[in-house]
Amino acid sequence: MMQIIPLNSQRIQQAKAAYTTHRVNFDQVATLLRGNIAPQVGSLVLAKIAEVGHHTKIELATGRKSYLFPGDEIIVSYGDRYAPDQFEAEIPRDLSACHLVAAGGVAAKVISQHNKIDIPTSIIPIGLLGDNQGKPLNLAQWSLPLTNFIGNQPLILAVLGTSMNAGKTTTAAYLIKGLVEAGWKVGAAKVTGTGAGNDVGMMKDAGAFKVFDFTDIGFPTTYKISAKNIEMIFSTLTNHLATLGSEAIVIEIADGLYQQETANLLASSIFRRNVDGVIFATSNALGAAAGVKIIQDYDIPVLGISGRVTTSPLATRETEKACDLPVFTPEMVSAEAASLISYLPTPQLALPV
């Protein structure tokens, strides 16, 4: 049986609200829901830190990272997690003890982890957050509305990679910087992955006038969501950026090409029809060769390769030979952004005056 308990607004204000909750209007929080209730993707939960493990800090909705101490109360959202370098985790079926599986604020139960990282930070859910009627609140209630865009489509460039930590966000940021310096009005979006304000912040710092991610559509992570929802996130974010006046849009796709949601997006006709070109991030030549072939098999132009592979001159030369494509350091991605675009098979594209 579910219990509905009035919740003091001061308690909400004192809790550490994570990045995944950045769109939430906490004035609408009025109750705490306990008992026999199953959390859903995006459900908001007030939880207590039981033991600090791998995640020693939580990224607040303001962007600041706050140290965690046992007994701290946090506000996060439930979601599944896919992170080969960290945790595989899934939403539990009840409000039993679970884990903080991402610093951006994701609650889930770890089912496997990388053997070189610490145990996950454990949390005890106190209850789901509800409105004044006792209805559970969810990130989706504050999501951007679905929208279409009518007009000349902006240039859309995507950054994909071989895996987590291949250098995708850095590559995207330097691409944004180069386009901005070449005179483009650039919007950006992270379409898949796990909610993290650092990634959004880096793209803003590179010069993007507006940056969205999937948390703006009500998803704390995109792991295990449907192919239809992945397409919806891509379309909604790019349509909003186009409506706001973007001349170019840089999107980052998380994880590697074999990750299911990334594979679904790459196979999507909507993605292939709208993305003008890709820069591929990798840490080695073999990964580059395999990844480039997969993307080219979908008839999507690969403009070049970047990422962690560029930290090694020898690996860079191997990659150039294996792929017959230019390999760019992040700084070169920025410097060559305008010339990269000139190779796209879309004749109407030109640098803005």
Secondary structure, 3 states (H helix, E strand, C coil): CEEEEECCHHHHHHCEEEHHHCCCCHHHCCEEEEECCCCCCCEEEEEEEEECCCCCEEEECCCCEEECCCCCEEEEEECCEECCCCEEEECCCCCCCEEEEECCCEEEEEEEECCCCCCCEEEEEEEEEECCCCCECEHHHHCCCCCCCCCCCCEEEEEEECCCCCCHHHHHHHHHHHHHHCCCCEEEEECCCECCHHHHHHHHHCCCCEEEEHHHHCCCECCCCCHHHHHHHHHHHHHHHHHCCCCEEEEEEEEECCCHHHHHHHHCHHHHHHCCEEEEECCCHHHHHHHHHHHHHCCCCEEEEECHHHHCHHHHHHHHHHHCCCECCHHHHHHHHHHHHCCCCCCCCCCCC
